[in-house]
Amino acid sequence: MVIPVHDVNPVRRTPWVTYALIAASVLVFLTTPGIAGSVAGGSDLAQLCRLHAFLDHYAAVPRELMHDQLPRVVPTGEAGVGAHGAGCVVGPPGYDKSPPLSVFTAMFLHGSWLHLLGNMLFLLIFGNNVEDRMGHIRYFLFYVVCGYAAGYGFAVLNADSADPLIGASGAIAGVLGAYIVLWPRARVWVLVPFLVFLPLRLPAWLVLGFWFGLQAVYSSGHGVSGAGTVAYAAHVVGFLAGMLLAWPLKPGTPPPPEPPGLLFGRRARPHYSW
């Protein structure tokens, strides 16, 4: 797996929407009830119960999306001791949840610092150019549409799953899909783990194509969401949705600058080849 750190593809205007999405995701993460204990690996049952109750309320659940109905009992956020020992107290839902709206709120929920920072890194590197090409409002709508496509696409493939689906990965996968359509030859600096982290400058089609290939391979097994698992199928659907939506913008998209210097052991060409 390669880690992108920077792309050689300047923008003309400040990506305010991308910055706002990152800020909102970080703020929601820091204010999520019980997340501190979960992130630190703590064993505080009360914190975990509050976290589970919060996710059941605001995360997208495939079974709810497909059947548009809430479960009869959910975690209340309180810890207790029952016949089988300590656990989370369950009861009838004390909230009115809209399953379609939960797809939107789930885009701002993350289960760990690694989950959050990984998503925000990809969004920061590739989202600014897509926002620059689309414009602020159209980019935000594009982001939301890709997130919904990913969420419902995953739900169709896992219609009976009651595990909460969280994270901006599906929407960000749409951003990556748009980027590979619009700037396949843009250069991306990446870190490749090979004994040490080796910095390389690779074309976007290789970096993002490799990422998509991994998601497709992993999703061919079983894509599930929840603690310790990844909804790879949502990434695949979001990426394809982003490619499809960005395709009409490809004509007229200016090519990225060709950086000077060595690339793959040879000198990069000073002209564009399309």
C-alpha positions, 0 to 999 in steps of 0.5 A: 500500500502506498501513502500519498503525501502531495500531488503536483497539480496546482489550484487556482482558488482556495478549496473552502469546501474541502477545508470545511468538510475536514474541519466538520469531520474532525469536530464531530470526531472530537465530540462523539460520545465515548470516542475517547475511551474507544480511541485510547483502547480503554475498557470503560463499559459506560463509554463504549455503551454511549458510543454504541448508542450514538452510532446506532442513532446517527450511523447508516445501517444497511437493514434500516436503509433497505427496509426503512424501519428501526429495530425494536430495541437499541442500546440506550447508552447506559451500562448495566449488569444482567443475567449474562454479566455486565453489558449495555442496557437495551430498550426501545429507540428513544429517538426518531431516526430517518434512515436516508438522512443517516447516510449523510450524518454517517459521512462525518463519523469515524471510529478511530484516529487512523480512520479519520486521518487516513480519510482526511489525507486523501481528501486534502490531497485530491479534493482541492483539485476536484473542487477547483474544477467543479466549483464550490457548490457543485463539488459539495453536491458531487461529494454528497451524491457519491457518499449516498451512492456508496452508502446505498450501494453497500446496503444493496449488497448487505441488505440484512446487515445491522452493523453501522456504516460510518466514515467519509470513505465512500464520498472520498472514493468518489473524489478519487474517481473524479481525479483519475478521470480528470488528471490521470497523468498528474504526478503524485508524491507517495511513500512506499514501504520498502524496508524504509518509506521510499518517496516516489513520484508516480502518475495518478492513474497508477496510484489511484488505480492501484488503490481501486484495484485493492478495494475491488479485490477485497470487496470480492470477498465480503465487505462488512462495516463495523469495528475492525472491518472496512466497507470495501464495496462502498469504496468501489461504488463511490469510486465508480460513481465519481468517475461517471459524474466527472466524465462530462468535465474531462473535455476542457480540463487543463492538463497538470504541469509536467514536473522536471527531473527524473521519473522512473529512472528517466527524464520526464518529457517537457511536453504533454502526451494525450 
